[in-house]
Amino acid sequence: MDMNNLIHMANKIGIFFESQPDHDEALKGIAAHIHSFWAPRMRIQLLEYIDQNEVTSLTPIVLSAINRHRNDLQPHP
């Protein structure tokens, strides 16, 4: 999938959850949404992109959610 599209979708998820008053719950919500609704290959692609690049295109809340809940986003065999 196109990385720009993945980033756009992740940022839209972040915008939705950013309005939650509890920041930790917002981070959990972002990660849970990505885990539940993104195919494993999409999550892998996003995680690899973050690992290999200086990421400035993801909003801070999305990047924070992904980094904090990284283990939950990785597909398990």
TIVEXGU-706339 format. One record per residue: x, y, z of N, C-alpha, C in turn; residue number from 1. Coordinates in pm, 1 decimal. Example, Ala and Ser with C-alpha at 12.3 -4.5 7.8 and 13.67 -1.06 7.14 Angstrom:
BEGIN
1319.0; -569.0; 780.0; 1230.0; -450.0; 780.0; 1320.0; -330.0; 780.0; 1 .
1285.0; -225.0; 708.0; 1367.0; -106.0; 714.0; 1290.0; 3.0; 787.0; 2 .
***
This chain:
BEGIN
84.8; -117.4; 0.0; 0.0; 0.0; 0.0; 89.5; 124.0; 0.0; 1 .
40.6; 229.3; -57.4; 114.1; 354.7; -66.1; 136.7; 412.4; 74.3; 2 .
262.0; 443.3; 106.7; 295.0; 492.7; 240.1; 224.6; 624.8; 270.0; 3 .
213.0; 710.5; 172.4; 143.4; 837.4; 195.7; -1.2; 813.7; 236.6; 4 .
-63.7; 713.5; 179.1; -201.3; 680.7; 214.6; -209.3; 626.6; 357.3; 5 .
-115.5; 540.7; 395.0; -112.7; 488.5; 531.8; -94.1; 601.4; 632.8; 6 .
-3.9; 691.5; 602.6; 21.2; 804.8; 692.5; -103.4; 891.9; 702.8; 7 .
-166.9; 917.4; 590.9; -289.6; 997.3; 590.6; -397.4; 931.4; 676.5; 8 .
-415.8; 800.7; 660.3; -516.9; 729.1; 738.2; -481.8; 731.7; 887.5; 9 .
-355.5; 709.7; 920.3; -313.7; 710.9; 1061.0; -337.1; 848.7; 1123.0; 10 .
-305.2; 953.4; 1048.7; -325.3; 1088.4; 1100.3; -473.8; 1120.5; 1120.1; 11 .
-559.0; 1070.1; 1032.8; -703.2; 1091.0; 1050.3; -753.2; 1020.9; 1176.7; 12 .
-701.1; 902.1; 1202.6; -735.4; 830.8; 1326.0; -690.0; 914.2; 1445.5; 13 .
-570.1; 967.8; 1437.4; -516.7; 1050.9; 1545.0; -601.1; 1173.5; 1571.2; 14 .
-649.4; 1237.9; 1466.0; -734.7; 1356.0; 1482.0; -860.8; 1319.6; 1559.0; 15 .
-917.9; 1205.3; 1527.1; -1039.3; 1162.3; 1597.1; -1011.8; 1142.8; 1746.3; 16 .
-907.0; 1069.8; 1779.4; -880.0; 1036.5; 1919.7; -816.0; 1150.6; 1997.4; 17 .
-758.6; 1247.9; 1929.1; -691.0; 1358.6; 1995.4; -785.6; 1441.2; 2082.7; 18 .
-913.1; 1437.6; 2050.5; -1010.1; 1517.0; 2127.1; -1045.8; 1453.1; 2261.3; 19 .
-1002.4; 1331.4; 2285.3; -1032.0; 1267.1; 2413.3; -956.3; 1337.3; 2524.9; 20 .
-1021.7; 1359.1; 2637.7; -954.8; 1430.2; 2747.2; -840.9; 1350.1; 2811.8; 21 .
-849.2; 1219.3; 2811.2; -745.4; 1135.2; 2870.7; -644.5; 1096.9; 2762.6; 22 .
-525.5; 1154.9; 2771.8; -423.3; 1134.0; 2668.6; -384.5; 986.9; 2655.5; 23 .
-367.9; 918.4; 2768.3; -329.5; 776.6; 2763.0; -437.6; 692.5; 2696.2; 24 .
-561.8; 723.9; 2723.0; -672.7; 652.4; 2658.0; -674.9; 681.7; 2507.8; 25 .
-641.5; 803.6; 2471.1; -634.8; 838.7; 2328.9; -527.4; 756.5; 2258.6; 26 .
-410.9; 743.4; 2322.5; -302.9; 664.7; 2263.3; -343.9; 518.8; 2248.4; 27 .
-408.4; 464.6; 2351.7; -457.9; 326.9; 2343.6; -560.4; 313.2; 2232.3; 28 .
-647.7; 411.4; 2219.6; -751.3; 407.0; 2116.6; -694.3; 407.7; 1975.8; 29 .
-593.4; 489.3; 1954.2; -528.8; 494.4; 1822.7; -468.1; 358.8; 1789.2; 30 .
-391.5; 305.6; 1882.5; -326.2; 176.3; 1859.4; -429.2; 65.1; 1840.6; 31 .
-533.7; 66.9; 1920.9; -636.9; -36.8; 1910.2; -708.4; -29.3; 1775.7; 32 .
-734.4; 91.9; 1729.8; -801.8; 108.1; 1600.5; -714.0; 55.1; 1487.4; 33 .
-587.2; 91.7; 1489.1; -495.7; 44.2; 1384.8; -484.3; -107.5; 1390.8; 34 .
-474.3; -162.4; 1509.3; -463.7; -307.7; 1523.2; -589.2; -377.8; 1473.2; 35 .
-704.5; -323.3; 1506.1; -831.0; -389.1; 1472.1; -868.8; -377.0; 1325.0; 36 .
-837.0; -264.6; 1264.0; -890.1; -238.6; 1130.8; -787.3; -237.9; 1017.9; 37 .
-661.3; -246.5; 1051.4; -557.8; -251.4; 948.1; -509.3; -394.7; 932.6; 38 .
-485.8; -432.8; 810.4; -429.5; -565.6; 782.8; -287.5; -571.9; 839.9; 39 .
-244.3; -692.4; 879.2; -107.9; -705.3; 932.8; -0.9; -646.1; 840.9; 40 .
-14.4; -664.8; 710.9; 87.5; -611.7; 619.1; 93.1; -458.8; 623.6; 41 .
-21.4; -394.1; 647.3; -24.3; -248.0; 658.2; 47.7; -202.5; 784.7; 42 .
24.5; -273.0; 893.8; 90.0; -238.2; 1020.3; 240.6; -260.1; 1009.1; 43 .
280.8; -371.4; 949.2; 423.8; -399.3; 929.9; 487.7; -289.5; 846.1; 44 .
422.4; -251.4; 739.6; 476.3; -148.9; 650.8; 495.2; -16.7; 726.0; 45 .
397.6; 21.1; 807.4; 408.4; 145.6; 882.9; 520.4; 137.2; 987.1; 46 .
529.4; 26.4; 1058.2; 634.9; 10.6; 1158.7; 773.1; 11.9; 1094.2; 47 .
788.3; -54.0; 981.4; 917.5; -54.4; 911.1; 952.7; 85.9; 863.2; 48 .
853.3; 158.9; 815.6; 877.2; 295.9; 770.9; 927.6; 381.8; 886.8; 49 .
865.1; 367.9; 1002.0; 906.0; 444.8; 1119.5; 1048.9; 407.8; 1159.8; 50 .
1082.4; 280.4; 1152.3; 1216.0; 234.5; 1190.2; 1324.4; 283.8; 1094.7; 51 .
1290.7; 303.5; 969.3; 1390.6; 332.8; 866.8; 1398.9; 479.0; 826.7; 52 .
1310.9; 563.0; 879.6; 1306.4; 701.8; 835.3; 1292.1; 797.2; 953.1; 53 .
1334.5; 919.9; 929.6; 1303.9; 1026.0; 1025.2; 1161.9; 1070.1; 992.4; 54 .
1071.1; 1035.8; 1077.1; 929.3; 1054.2; 1046.8; 882.5; 1191.0; 1094.2; 55 .
843.0; 1273.4; 999.4; 789.1; 1405.0; 1032.0; 645.6; 1419.5; 982.2; 56 .
599.6; 1322.8; 907.2; 466.8; 1334.0; 846.8; 355.2; 1278.7; 934.8; 57 .
389.0; 1200.4; 1036.7; 287.7; 1152.8; 1130.0; 268.7; 1257.2; 1239.0; 58 .
145.7; 1276.8; 1281.4; 121.3; 1371.0; 1389.8; 187.0; 1317.1; 1517.3; 59 .
224.1; 1405.8; 1607.2; 290.0; 1360.7; 1730.2; 208.7; 1258.5; 1809.5; 60 .
77.1; 1274.5; 1815.8; -3.7; 1180.5; 1894.3; -2.5; 1041.2; 1830.8; 61 .
-3.3; 1034.8; 1698.6; -0.2; 904.9; 1630.3; 135.4; 838.4; 1651.1; 62 .
241.1; 913.5; 1634.5; 374.8; 857.6; 1653.7; 392.5; 810.8; 1798.1; 63 .
342.7; 887.4; 1892.1; 350.5; 848.6; 2032.5; 271.2; 720.8; 2058.7; 64 .
151.2; 711.5; 2001.7; 68.3; 591.5; 2019.4; 136.6; 468.6; 1961.9; 65 .
195.0; 483.2; 1845.0; 261.9; 370.1; 1780.1; 384.6; 327.6; 1860.6; 66 .
461.6; 423.6; 1906.9; 580.7; 389.4; 1984.1; 545.1; 326.9; 2118.9; 67 .
442.2; 378.8; 2184.2; 405.2; 326.5; 2315.7; 342.5; 187.7; 2307.6; 68 .
265.8; 163.4; 2201.5; 191.3; 37.5; 2189.6; 243.0; -48.5; 2074.3; 69 .
369.4; -33.8; 2044.0; 430.5; -103.4; 1930.7; 410.1; -254.8; 1936.8; 70 .
428.8; -314.0; 2052.5; 414.0; -459.3; 2064.5; 272.1; -504.8; 2028.8; 71 .
174.8; -422.5; 2059.1; 35.8; -457.6; 2026.4; 8.5; -448.4; 1876.8; 72 .
87.3; -372.3; 1806.3; 65.1; -351.9; 1662.7; 135.9; -454.4; 1576.1; 73 .
235.6; -520.5; 1632.1; 308.9; -619.5; 1553.6; 226.9; -747.1; 1541.1; 74 .
215.3; -797.2; 1418.9; 143.2; -923.7; 1399.6; 214.3; -1037.4; 1472.6; 75 .
136.4; -1122.7; 1530.1; 192.5; -1237.5; 1599.6; 158.1; -1364.0; 1521.5; 76 .
255.7; -1454.3; 1510.4; 231.5; -1576.9; 1431.4; 125.6; -1666.7; 1491.9; 77 .
***
